[in-house]
Amino acid sequence: MLHDLMPDIVTLSFGKRTEEIRDRLHARGWTMVGLGDWKGERVLGVSFGGDRRATRTADELADTLMTIVGEMEVAETRAW
C-alpha cells in the first residue's frame, strides 16, 4: 500500500505489472479497482466502503491478488 487517500480507499503499485494486474482484476469482476498516478507511478486505486460498486472485502482482494501474481509468475518462468 502506497498511500491511504481516505479510510476506504487505498493505492497499490505492482511496478510495471500494475496495469496488467488491474486488467486481470477487472476480468474477475473487481470493477471498483481503478488506475491512476501517484508521484509519477501507475497505481491501483481500490475503494471498499465509499463506492456503491464495492461489494467485496480487503481479504478477498488479497486472495485474488495472490492468485493473479502467482499466475503471472508461473507464466513468466515456464519454458513453452
Helices and strands as residue ranges (DSSP letters): E 3-6, E 9-12, G 15-17, H 18-27, E 33-38, E 41-47, H 58-77
